[in-house]
């Protein structure tokens, strides 16, 4: 039985997420907005018809993008909640912030149109004593089971729960930590781990003609974290050094899972998901108004009678425009 949560019940990461985030020019850089976002998406699609004189069984749909994410606060219908998972002798209490996301093309033939919509939740997981009986009412101080709960595993204190309208659901678990100065955004391995024998030349080709807009920026295709690294360097060059950050990392391989509807499972299934989120402050940690992320999505696509593993990474840098 979910109960409305208080802001103080949420993790610090969740509290700082609440509000609306969009692509805006970062201070002093002239970049970051819809016309020049620090973002990129690498997306393979199965296709039988040839394109660019080749029939590889797949094409690419790579592009920069801009987006809006709203993390729901106390005034919203889907406000933060506590949704206990009863365990008999003690309970796990997820404290939940819901979100809605909408993404639009920033380049290519579809510029300005919606390419992706998603909703989901960020959960802060901790264990607590379990109440005795089904309802806490009429008292706010119900009797509790005796004994102390087992501690929540420290590597599983955060969970991103995703609903994608292709018929895909994702649970990725991890944890968050505070850091000083700018985060160290790692170099990304080139997203080309396709099996031997598959022609991967589209990943390196610059394909930007109106009828074949597959891979407009090969440098970003090979290095998905480059937009985040560039944003940090540009902020420093503009005299806006990052003073503090919070890093949250989640992965389906850490006790999570992915589910696909039957068609997707047969043809183009998501089989893994990982993400790094960085909240960044420019003023000594009083405000965290820059949100950067990378996502590492893994797809299994059936080409002919062989299933190949493709990467589908994304990255973006957002600015808070509406706090709650």
Secondary structure, DSSP 8 states (H G I E B T S, - for coil): --EE--GGGS-HHHHHH-EEEE----TTTS-SSTTS-S-EE--EEE--S-BTTB--SEEE--B-EEEEEEE--TTSSS--EEEEEE-SSEEEEEEEEEEEEEEEESSSTTTTSEEEEEEEEEEEEEEEE-BSSS---S-SS--B-SS------TT-SEEEEEEETTTEEEEEEEEEEEEESS--------S----TTS--GGGTS-EEETTEEEES-HHHHH-TTHHHHHHHHHHHHTT----EEEEEEEETTTT-EEEE-HHHHHHEEEEEEEEEEEEEESSSSS---EEEEEEEEEEEEEETTEEEEEEEEEEEEEEEEEE-
